[in-house]
Amino acid sequence: MVDPVIFARARYLIPMTETDGKLDRIEDGYILTSSQIIEVGKYSEDKGRAIIQKHGNHLHILGNETQNPSILDLKQINGAIIPGFVKGHGHDHESVLIGVARDVPLTTWLDEAVNIFTGLLHGDKEGSANPYFLQLLGKSPYFVAYRKARLDDVSFGITTAVTHHCNYNKYHVKELVEANEEAGTRLFIGVGSQDRNYDSRILDSVEEAIERLNRYEKEFGHLTRTIIIPGPDQLFSNGPELLIALKKWATDRNKIIHIHSSEEPATTAWFVEKYGMTPIQYADSIGFLDNKTLLAHQVNTTKEDLEILSSTGAMVVHNSLANTILGSGMPPIVEMLQKGIPVCFSTDGSGSADNQNMIAAARLASQYQKAYHKNATLLNSEEVLKRVTIHPANMLRVNAGILENGRNGDFIVFDLNKPQVIPTRTETVIENMIWASTGGEIKHVIADGKVLVENYKFKVVDFEEILLDIQKLALIFEKHKTSLKIRSETGVRSQDSSDS
Ligand SMILES: [Zn+2]
């Protein structure tokens, strides 16, 4: 059977192309796509007729299940077609942890929520889950958490994401691959590692960390929508020998490497005391930084660090929701942009951001800088939208983030029928999407030419089953976390660790 060709026509098309430095705002736009975009632009009846003639029987008109469609079926949606969001940093394992350990600093939050949780779920060897959870759920608790995370992403219009697979999750990549392949999203899995300053039961030798990557790459390297990359937890928990080996592994395969950097003041202080350098100076001294190094957070950044980031080409993912909730501070985004450092906006995991609302994360990133610099002209809505689409796509070298012929068939339709975004005009459509959105306007989601969400309904994953499972998992965790705490009683560094 031939895969259907997806068609959508909407009141606005924001392809992320530019004219005279402004994003194009096309009225009555359309897109036609399979796994790659076939046509995109301003709609006309002539184009509609040609599309019907060429693709008629194979045409899937978004929001319209008609068989053998005619031109009358190519109706305009009251919405805006934009690229799917590209999330530069998150943690799929945290999808269960919303609302847990609130109003506490990062290290306490890690020890009271994330590390207990991920440790509890684990079995006694690599790849095995806690039999108690397995029995009660009838499936791997990791798989349950990862499926929910994919659902979260899709519901907020995220079609490409980087997940930093830290802690015990590094032993459970297989379940994550399965969850992603089922969900239809594109996922970079940063496989975690650590060999110091961490839970002693899960420390790696250099050989073990490299062997794990080799194994996962061999098993999953052929997949096109799931990409294995090294994801050492953070500079603090990975010694120089390990970091150098992981960076070489990535460079040899032309891959990105992903790591937490300079998230909270305590780790920076540790580096200064131990090495007489900031984490960035240290990373540079061991040759870890280049234009394929993706740094999450980079909150504590000195002037010298800015110079190093700029000269090495290292990339920064800013997570405003997590940085503010956990009281970590905020990075100097404006100064980074002035230096030409590649920066994108992201959410971080649901545990620290509490949701995967990319618009909310991007909005806060902008609002904070406007307030801090007392300058309302900074990071306008167009710039904000670019930092969750085209910029992260370019940083990840993904053929997405912009709607042009030959790009990946990833787009969403933002609903303009919601009260919070009415009225919208051509001059205000991007502004309203950024400043007035609640995040609940993502009506259709298409990734790789497949319909993941149509009219707010999930088309490929079993929404009810995932929600039932995740609720059950949360209740089991709550009920038994004290008696099952054995696994997380020792080892986790609570003083300095800023890993999540
Ligand atoms: Zn993180």
Boltz pocket constraint, residues with backbone or C-beta under 6 A from the ligand:
constraints:
  - pocket:
      binder: B
      contacts: [[A, 89], [A, 90], [A, 91], [A, 164], [A, 260], [A, 296], [A, 348], [A, 349], [A, 500]]
      max_distance: 6.0
